[in-house]
Amino acid sequence: MGLKSTTVCLGYQQITSLSSAVSLTVPQGATMAVIAPLTQGIRWRDDGTDPTASVGMPVSAGAYFNYDGDLKRIRFIQQTGSAELNVSYYA
């Protein structure tokens, strides 16, 4: 029998101001996040350059993705006005 690996939720964040590029407020010990844009699509980059409304990896409203890269480097911006972003953090 193998060992069961479980994740532990370390926090939640909702970002409602995405008119300029924003980073996450990462809880200590978090190594992964589930990221879900609401109401409008967003773009993200994690290469040290801010995304813009037309440049970066797009994610549609209502979709979500798991991110396990450097949580302190990823940044987000809305594609059009009034986007919101929900983030749950895990270890």
C-alpha positions in Angstrom: 0.0 0.0 0.0 1.2 3.5 -0.9 1.2 6.5 1.4 -1.7 8.9 0.9 -0.7 12.4 0.2 -3.1 15.2 1.3 -3.1 18.9 0.8 -3.9 21.4 3.5 -5.7 24.7 2.7 -3.7 27.6 4.1 -5.9 30.4 3.1 -8.1 32.2 0.6 -7.8 35.6 -1.2 -10.2 37.5 -3.4 -8.7 40.3 -5.6 -11.3 42.8 -6.9 -8.9 45.4 -8.3 -7.2 44.1 -11.4 -6.9 47.3 -13.5 -3.2 47.2 -13.1 -0.9 44.1 -12.6 -1.2 42.6 -9.1 0.6 39.9 -7.2 -0.7 37.4 -4.6 -0.5 37.7 -0.8 0.9 34.2 -0.3 0.4 32.6 3.2 3.6 31.1 4.7 4.1 27.5 3.6 1.9 27.7 0.6 3.3 25.8 -2.4 0.3 25.6 -4.7 -2.8 27.7 -5.6 -6.1 27.2 -7.3 -6.8 30.4 -9.2 -10.3 31.2 -10.6 -11.3 34.5 -12.4 -14.9 35.6 -12.1 -17.0 38.0 -14.2 -14.2 38.7 -16.8 -11.1 37.0 -18.2 -7.6 37.7 -16.8 -4.1 37.3 -18.0 -1.1 36.2 -16.0 2.7 36.0 -16.3 5.3 34.6 -14.0 8.5 35.5 -15.8 9.2 38.7 -14.0 7.3 40.9 -16.5 3.9 42.4 -15.7 1.0 41.1 -17.9 -1.1 43.6 -19.9 -4.7 43.3 -21.0 -3.5 41.8 -24.3 -0.2 40.1 -23.4 0.1 37.1 -21.0 -1.5 33.7 -20.5 -5.3 34.1 -20.8 -7.8 32.5 -18.5 -11.5 32.9 -19.2 -14.0 33.9 -16.5 -15.5 30.8 -14.9 -12.4 28.7 -15.6 -9.7 27.8 -13.1 -6.2 26.5 -13.0 -3.8 25.0 -10.5 -0.4 26.8 -10.2 2.6 25.3 -8.4 5.3 27.6 -9.6 6.8 30.5 -7.6 3.7 32.0 -6.1 5.5 35.2 -5.3 6.4 35.9 -9.0 3.0 35.3 -10.6 1.1 38.5 -11.5 -2.4 39.1 -12.9 -4.4 41.8 -14.8 -7.9 41.9 -16.2 -8.6 41.6 -19.9 -11.6 44.0 -19.6 -13.1 45.9 -16.7 -14.6 44.5 -13.5 -12.7 41.2 -13.3 -12.4 39.5 -9.9 -10.0 36.7 -8.9 -10.5 34.0 -6.3 -7.4 32.2 -5.0 -7.1 29.2 -2.5 -3.7 28.4 -1.2 -2.4 24.9 -0.3 0.6 23.1 1.1 
